[in-house]
Structure formats: structure tokens, C-alpha cells
Amino acid sequence: MKLDIQAICHKGLVRDNNEDALSVGGVILRDDATNLVVTISLEGFFYLLVADGMGGHEHGEVASRFALEEMEEQLSLHQIQPDSFEDDAREAAHYIAVKLNRTAADQGQALPMGCTLTGVVWHYGRTWLLNAGDSRTYRFRGGMLRQLTTDETERGYTGDPTASKLLLNCLGGGTEGHLAVNSLDGKLLEGDVLLVCSDGLCDMVPDETIETALADGAGAEDLLRMACDAGGVDNISIILAKIL
């Protein structure tokens, strides 16, 4: 299998710091972009992940990068085994949450740091969907966009006048968190496009508008521009990967 990948991570137009980070097979991006084509081996692993950090200036930045680096370490050291991927991936996520909570407590942070995590992992012939929080993974096929993940939020007042939702799950953030791990075996076809993004895109641009844009051939930079044109009030991470 080959993937034609576009990835971009941008701070948006309002925030003065970028707490998002994304990883394309271990290459971590923040305030950067890349385009590449990769071949996925049945005897190895590859992944597309987005993490949206929280906890205030710099702390969210630390959380998102740590989560991506730790997942890379778990995969590269083969601590996540093919025959027990679901349990091992959840255990890795639990370690990330515990480490982030402990670090925040040791540093006396007023706000515990944490992050969302979402994306797709190809691991020794299997394909997995990971998710914790409200960043999203979509599949675009035949002109139709389908959200594969479930937002773990509820509507209501959060104390932030700019916010309209309360995050119910993350890695860290003062909680143990929970990583949803689901098989995508047989659910991805040649010609499909995967979209992995933070809520800086999907809160700004409706799914129907994204769907139309992708049908018209939009790339990651086009989606970024749409989010910024809509206000760009949050950090924006976008990975587009077409299966060749």
C-alpha cells in the first residue's frame, strides 16, 4: 500500500502559541508542513496521528509532543505487539496520561496538562483507528465524507466564553483517560482519502463544506485557508492521506 500524504500544523489566527502537534510516521510537525509518498510494509508499521494539547501556554505544547513521541517509542521498540495491539496501545496511552499528570503535579501547575490523540496506525498487516477526545479522523470516498471517530464532548458552559463544549476524555488533564482502539481492517480501499485533524479545522468548517472541498480536489493548505477564513480561533492540524 502507498499513501500520498499532505500534512500541516498551524497556530491559527488568534492563539499566540501552538499546542497542536502531528506525527507522520514519527516525523513530528508543529508550525510546519510536509508532502510525501510512503510505502507501507506488511512487516512494519506506519502511522498518522494528531494531538491537541491543553493546559495553558507551553504545557499543552509539551503534552502533545510527549504523547506523539511516546507512541513512536512504544511502536519502534516493539513493545506494542501485533497479537495484542489493542491492549498494548491502551496501556501506552495510560502511561502517557499518568506521566503527564505526574509531571504537572511535580511542577505545581494550576492546570493539569493533557492532550487529545487521534489517527490511523498500520501495524504488521493490520490497520487500527485510535482516538481519545475530540480531534477527528475521517474517510472520504466517492464524494462522501464520513467521520470514523466519535467526539467525546458534551455541550454546555465551560467557564470560557469562547467555548461551547466540554471535553470528556483526553490523555492526562488530571484523568486517566481512555484510548478507543478499533480495527479498520478491510474498511479502507484504494482511492480513499483519510483526513486526520484537530478541532481547529472541524469546529471552524462544517463537514459538508469540507466534503465539497475535497470533492473539488482541495488539499491540506486549502483546508487550512478555509479554517482561517472562518476565524482561525484555534490551532489547526491537518493530515490528508490518499491511498494509492
Buried (B, 14 or more C-beta within 10 A) or exposed (E): BEBBBBBBBBBBBEBEBBBBBBBBBBEBBBEBBBBEEBEBEEEEBBBBBBBBBBBBEEBBBBBBBBBBBBBBEBBEEEEBEEEEBBEBBBBBBBBBBBBBBEBBEEEEBEEBBBBBBBBBBBBBEBBBBBBBBBBBBBBBBEEEBEEBBEBBBEEEEEEEEEEEBBBEBBBBBBBEBBBBBBEBEEEBEEEBBBBBBBBBBBBBBEEEBBBEBBEEEBBBBBBBBBBBEBEBBBBBBBBBBBBE
